Amino acid sequence: MANVFSKITAQGQISVPAEIRKKLGVGPGSVLEWDEKRGDVVVRKAGRYSSSEIHHALFGTQPPGPPPDVKEAIRTHMRKRHARG
């Protein structure tokens, strides 16, 4: 992708170039996230993290494996909770 530029207004606003909007899949009302990494600024569409990336950020490790079947876990819990005897 060629370099694209934006100009900052007196109010601190910028226009996101059409090429970038299309690539990010954003439009009016979309939220962009700004992050600084080693002196560079990274802009991305907000909410684009996978559950494993969130787990790694919170716990510093990769998740142990695929998540359990939630519906089956609920069934098992309800059977134990309402078991007679």
N, C-alpha and C positions, 0 to 999 in steps of 0.2 A: 504494500500500500504506500502510495506517495505521501509525503508530509502534507497534512492539512492544518489550517490555522483558524483560530478564533480570536476575536477582539473582545477585551473586557470593557464593559460600559462603566460609566461613573458610579453606578449603583452596585458594581461588582458582579454583574450578570454576564454570561457568555451565551453564544449560540452554538449548539452542537452541529457540526457539519452533517449534511444529509448522508454522506457516505458512512459516517460513524454511527448515526442513528439507525441506519439500515442494518449495519453489521451487529450492533448491540440489540436490535429489536426493540427500540424505545420510541416513545412518542409523547404527546402531551400528557402530563400527570405521572410519567415514569419517574422513578427515583434512581439517581446515580450515587454510587459510593466512591469517595475519594480516599486514597491511602498513600502515604509516603513510604517508600522503601529505598534506603540507601541513597537519598538525595533525588530520587525520581518520584514523580507523582503518577499513580495508577488510577484510572477511572474505569469503573465497571458498573454494570447494571446491578442494583442491590438485590440481595437474596439469591445469588447464584452459587451458593456453597452446597456441596453434597453433605449428607449426614456423616460420612467418614471424615471429611475435612473439619466439620464442627466438633466431632468426637476428638480428633487429634488436637485441635486448638484448646479444648477444655482439659483433656487428660494427658496430653503429650504422647499418646500411644495410638496405634491403629486399633479399630474395633476388633473384638475377638473373632468375629465371623459374621455370617449373615444373621439378621435379626430373626428371632423365633417367630413362628406363626402366631400372630396376635390373637386371632379368633380361637385357635386351639388352646392357647394359654388361658384365655377367659373361660372357655368351657371346662378346662381342668380345674381352675380355681372355683368355679361355681359348683362343680360336682363335689369337691372337697368340702366347701362351705355348707352345702345343703345335704351332705351325706347323713343317712340315718344310722344311728347306732352308737 
